[in-house]
Amino acid sequence: MLEDSVELCTVRTITSNLLAMYVPFLKWANLPETEKFFAEASREIMNMQTKDEIIELLGEMILYTGRLNYRIEPILPWNELIAAFNSAGA
């Protein structure tokens, strides 16, 4: 997608929509600051003038999300979630 043959408009639109797709999940997870961050980034990408700006933002977001995952993973109620999932499928 970041090849020269792909127009900046296309990269902005796809990236913006992908980020916006995660906002409802973040709302569900009760992460209001992260929800705002993703929504803001989704809007801001549409104003970026180069693919390098988009790459830089996405790199920072990957670091942010990785750190967030590292902190959240141990406190998620995995046993309860798995049990609920299994009971819904039965």
N, C-alpha and C positions, 0 to 999 in steps of 0.2 A: 504494500500500500504506500510505502514511502519512496518508491521508485520515482524517477523523474517523469515517467510517462503518466503518472497519476496526478491529476490536478489538485492544487491546494484546496479548492472548494470541496472536492470529494473527501479528502482527508479530514477536513474540519467537520463536515456533516456527519460522517461515519463515527468519528471519535466522539463528537459531542453527544450523539445519540446513544452510543455505548455507555458513556458515563452517566447519562440521564437514566438509563435503564436500571442502574444500581440504586438510585435514590429511594424508590419504594422499599427495597430490601433494608436499607439503612433506617428508614422510618420504622419498619417492623421491628428491627433490632434495637430500637430506642437509642439511636446514636445521633442526636440532633445536630451536634457540631460537625460530625462527619457527613451527615446528610446535606447540611448547608455547604460544606466544602466541595462535595461532588457536584451539587447543583450549580454552584458558582463557577467551578472549573468547566462544566459543560457549557455554560453561557460564554465564558471567557474565550474558550477555544475558537468560537466563531469570529472573534476579533483578531486572532493571531495572523500575522502576515507571512510567516515562513513555517516550513515543516520542522526546522530546527527548534523553533519555539515550542511547537507541539511535543516534540520528542523530549525536550527539557522538562516540560510540565508533567508529562506522563512518567518520566523517570522519577520525579519527586513524589508523584502520587503512588507509584509502586513501592517506594521506600516507606511512605506513610502507611499504606495499607498493610505492608509486611509487618511493620512495628505494631500496628493495631491488632493484627491477627495474633502476633506473639503474646500480647497481653490478654486478649479475650479468650483464646483457645482453652487455657486451663480452667476458666470459670464457667464455661458453658455446661449446662446440665445434659451431657451427652446421653447418659443412661435413660433419663426421662424422655428425651427427644427420640431416641431409638425405640423405646417401648411404645410411644405414641404412634410413631410411623408404622411399626409392626402391627399394632392393634387396628390401625386404619385399613391395612391391607388384608387383614384376615377375614 
